[in-house]
Amino acid sequence: MMQSLRLRLVIGAVLAIAFVLVLVGFGLSRVFSTYAADRYRADMSAIMDQLAASIEIRKGEPVVTNEPSDPRFGLPGSGLYWQVIAEDGRVIRSRSLWDVELPLSALHAGPYGFRETEGPDGAPILVDLRWIDLETPGGTRPFTLFAAFDRKVIDDAISEYHGSMAVMLAATAAVLLAAAMLQIGIGLAPLSRLQASLARVRSGLLDHFEGEGPTELKPLVLELNQLLQERETAVERARARASDLAHGLKTPLTVLLHVADGLPDPEKALIRQQVDLIRQRADRQLQSARLGVEQMAQTRLASLAGKLVSVLMPVTTARGIDWNLRLDDTLTVDMDPADLAEALGNVLDNATRFASSVISVSAERKGDRIRLCVEDDGPGVEEAALAEIAGRGVHLGEGEGSGLGLAISADVLSAYGGGLSFARSALGGLQVTLTLPSRMHDGKPDGEE
């Protein structure tokens, strides 16, 4: 099953052009063959008219007093012949037949509406035949008139015409096919522009489709814009409900904490632990609900990473930790800035807690993905434990953090089609690799001119 609309149109155009040209070729061939046969039939009829007007009876014998003047009749085997047969079997013929007579019994149906037989040289000839009655003083005398020509003459003429017609039809087919390809290209161009607009809408460069374009596409553009508007409304509602839920939980949890302050230490610790657990799970569910809602934005990686590092700089400077950032300014990620900040911020925060003296951040493009590596020179993680780092509630350090940071980062990246992986760093600590989506348009990464 063909999936390409362009291929369907091309095949349809080829079949239509071939069908029409075959019909035209067949029609022209029939027209020319009929025309050529009519011309030769008219010539033969003129010869027989002259013969009929020239037959006389002298001394009881028929003679042709005024033979057709074409010089080919005087050349044996010239390809043009005439013959007169009287009722008594006497034959008068042109010199071009030499000593050959054309009996009626030798004639059979031939092409182009003529009769056919063999000529003086054995080659087929086409014969036009007429019967006449000549009025004489002795009564009416019947005669049979022949006018003939070589079949090869008309065959060659028609064959030459067919050759010229084939060249003409081939040239016509090439021109029509080129015109069809041009028409298909022009006709499909609005779809290519619509696709480019869709890519810009998806990347966040446009918030709606432009209304310009062919009349046939305007209803589609209108429907797409309405879909975008409805989607935006749904996004705002989802975010509002998430915010309402967050605020709705905040007050009851705060009240529980105040109530817990008046309880004995074991019960107070248990309530605080459960409240923290509720907050963690609520935060994670709210984060999951928000993921994928706004995935059409683009974010410059170097700019966002720089802002996150500047926020963490006071903490790392106080501990004597240096930052080594190697990020290309042209790298652009297909993620909402808030989601990217959430995913990368958790990883950077983890690095600041365990680094000893340096944190390295680098990125490189791999097709339609960007591999962002965050490395530190801290104690690292045992090889066997690397696969479990992003699990729920897993702590990299004893009693530090909630154990949800890297898990939330993994969820965020997964929602965008990316991922999170871990390995030992060449610096000695942990290497966290974020795989980020980054489409390329017209052979260039998004964001490059």
Buried (B, 14 or more C-beta within 10 A) or exposed (E): EEEEEBEEBBEEBBEEBEEEBEEBBEEBBEEBBEEBBEEBBEBBBEBBBBBBEBBEBEEEEBEBEEBBEBEBBEBEBBBBBBBBBBEEEEBBBBEBBEEBEBEEEEBEEBBBEBBBBEBBEEEBBBBBBBEBEBEEEEEEBEBBBBBBBBBBBBBEBBEEBBEEBEEBBEEBBEEBBEEBBEEBEEBEEBBEBBEEBEBBBBBBBBEBBEEEBEEEBEEBBEEBBEEBEEEEEEEEEBBEEBEEBEEEBEEEBEEBBEEBEEEEEEEBEEBBEEBEEBBBEBBBEBBEBBBBBBBBBBBBBBEBBBEBBEEBEEEBEEEEBEBEEEBBEBBBBBBBBBBBBBBBBBBBBBBBBBBBEBBBBBBEBEEEBBBBBBBBBBBBBEEEEBEEBBEEEBEBEEEEBBBBBBBBBBBBBBBBBBBBBBBBBEBBBBBBBBBBBBBEEEEEBBBEE
